[in-house]
Amino acid sequence: MTETINLGKALNHGLRRALENDPKVVIMGEDVGKLGGVFRITDGLQKDFGEDRVIDTPLAEAGIIGTAVGLAIRGYRPVCEIQFDGFVFPAYNQIVSQVAKMHYRSKGNVRLPIVIRIPFGGGIGAVEHHSESPEAYFAHTPGLKVVTCANPADAYSMIQQAITSDDPIVFFEPKRRYWEKGEVDLAASLDGAYPLHAARVARPGSAATLLAYGPMVKVALDAAAAAAEDGRELEVIDLRSLSPVDYPTIFESVKRTGRAVVVHEAPGNLGLGAELAARITEECFYFLESPVLRVTGYDIPYPAARAEEEYLPDLDRVLDAVDRAFGW
Amino acid sequence: MSRIKEFNLPDLGEGLTEGEILAWLVKVGDTIELNQPIVEVETAKAAVEIPAKWAGVVTKIFHEAGTVVEVGKPIISIDTDPGAGPVADPAPASVASAASEDPEAGLIGGPAPGGRTAVLVGYGPRTTSAKRRPRSGTATPATNASTATPPAAAAGIPAAPPAMASQDTAAPVRPAPAPVVATIGGPVLAKPPVRKLARDLGVDLATLIGTGPSGSVTRDDVQKAVAQAAAEPDLTAAPALNGAAEAGSREQRIPIKGVRKLTAANMVASAFTAPHVTEFLTVDVTRTVKTLEKLRGRPEFAEQKISPLLLVAKAVLLAIKRYPMVNSTWSGETGEIIVKEYVNLGIAAATERGLIVPNIKDAGRLALPELATALNDLIRTARSGKTPPSDMAGGTFSITNVGVYGVDTGTPILPPGESAILALGAIRPTPWVHNGKIKIRQVTTLGLSFDHRIIDGELGSKFLRDVGAFLSDPKTAMLTWG
């Protein structure tokens, strides 16, 4: 039952299936019910599953996550939507202090199967607080798992896998890719699904390894296609899981290609790319033909919408970095 | 695409799904301008005037004032090219909309102006595919990239866009790394995999001259070094001699490495490939010494330290002009003798790390004062240990001034790739027959070694004779040959 649907719709199908499969799954967030979410990711779910399972919350992110902690302790599997990336910070305390710590604090007795969905990244011409990439804050916190999808098929399976996980997971959704279409097998069983915390080689290649996740996977794939025209086959790895990171897949690739370029929207300073570069250098030192390079957002607050195309890493910036990697 | 365009009621605020048309500000047949207010619409939050998106003539108004219209439904159509005559295709644009499942224009997820997808907050993501800016080449070396293109672009690393760069708080532009140039005695430049290879093969990187970017040691350099080492006797692995244990305390063991090892390799390579012949000429250089004294008084040489080496170099350069074959290379691989029309004049220099032979590029083109400057710079750089590898590559003829150590002359060994080398001995006051009488004259001995495969005795002798003739009477020689 393969269908061509967009990423947002794939998430909608995934959430629907999770609600169907487990009566303990509840969805909560701002405007997720009647409106169906500002991006319509939860469209139609309240109508079909009722106000007790798809809950419109007050505009209070700390309250959403705090409530979810209580629900999770009592056996529910809350799936919380933070409406926009920049709105997560009121909930940051709850996430870092409670969600991430409970399992450890209780000597492993209390697990919090909470999924926190956050549309993240820019590219939609939005206003302040609506285009941020806060993934490093969460990936830095032990006790949380952080994942992000880059295509409809992964969106469909990963949201379900995240909901079935007993660990708290911050689930970043590449909001500018919500309307990117792809083939999704809506009948596929989760048992055979690609592991949630495994990276995926999105395009095989031998000349250099591009590491990207979420919205930047498309940019990396575009760059690889352009580089192929020049006779340079780039390998693109979609990280998918940002914590834990699937390092073996990355190391295997970089040892083969000898060059790595990390691409992310978040500012470069202490972003995921910094950690990836350090790990790759430690593990693949004798295989590196060039330093690990980063193509990232600038170290500034996310700019006004009219300037965001200057800010966001694009095809050309990635190709420039690849050129530079070959200059060593 | 039809020139008749339909304008749909836009999403005027978060969550707006419908709006009531309060009043039309235009009527059918009106000519309207871009951005001219055309309709007043009341939403849940406010009454707003909606500007025209296109200039043209109003052809149809879909809803009367007082009607509640859903967001995304057409409210007005405009002929954007009214001068072009009757409309051939009156079909409204929205009929030809995309796949059935896609939301209509203006609704969330539907098409939005500027090739975007409509969203509640923001202009919406672009639906157009990524375009590529024209590129000059693909494999740009780092050193070229840093000069040929703006640093930020070449570097591919974050640098603030121009608008941001002027702000103090903005991230500073990170320049591309300055090209590092390897220097003798400095740290060795090499990529990690090359370092690993060198370590695995037991090659000391410090002994190699890098040929890669910025003078870095490449894989090839390491592999060549291994091949060369295999051809040499392995001195370090020689079996211990009897009695070595007792002698041990009174012997100093100096690891063979660095310039010493390189020198050894070059000398062995040269001595066992090029059949050397050495000829000597003792010559009265009194006039050279006097000429030097006069030159020292001239303003052109005011800042320069000048020595007999300067005029020896000049003598060599002039003699090479007369006998170009002396300035050539035996290329066994290609079966050719390569005669060079330029002279990269090598000068042997003793440094703390050992002997090196940097060369003055295209020395034949330099006037005497320039040659003096080049010589002094070359020697100064060599003594400070900062001679770049490029200065040591490509020599075509060399001079070794062993005279400064007080010896009469030597039988120099050719630097690999060169076909002749001149040794200059000490200049001593010597009893000498001058104009039929024995006088005390300044006399030195020249030693010329040459590659006998290329240079016959006759050519070598003539060359040496001319160098000697110059030194015994530089002024006449300059006037004759210079």
Interface residues (C-beta under 8 A of the other chain):
Chain A: N6 G8 D31 L35 V38 F39 R40 F84 G123 I124 G125 A126 V127 H130 S131 K175 R176 R177 Y178 W179 V219 D222 A226 A227 D230 G231 R232 G258 V261 P267 G268 N269 F285 Y286 F287 L288 E289 S290 L293 R294 V295 T296 G297 Y298 D299 I300 P303 A305 A307 E310 Y311 D314 L315 D316 R317 V318 L319 D320 A321 V322 D323 R324 F326 G327 W328
Chain B: E14 G15 I108 G109 R116 T117 V119 L120 V121 G122 Y123 G124 P125 R126 T127 S129 A130 K131 R132 R133 R135 T138 A139 T140 P141 A142 T143 N144 A145 A153 A154 A155 G156 I157 P158 A159 A160 P161 A163 M164 T169 A170 A171 A176 K191 P192 P193 R195 K196 P213
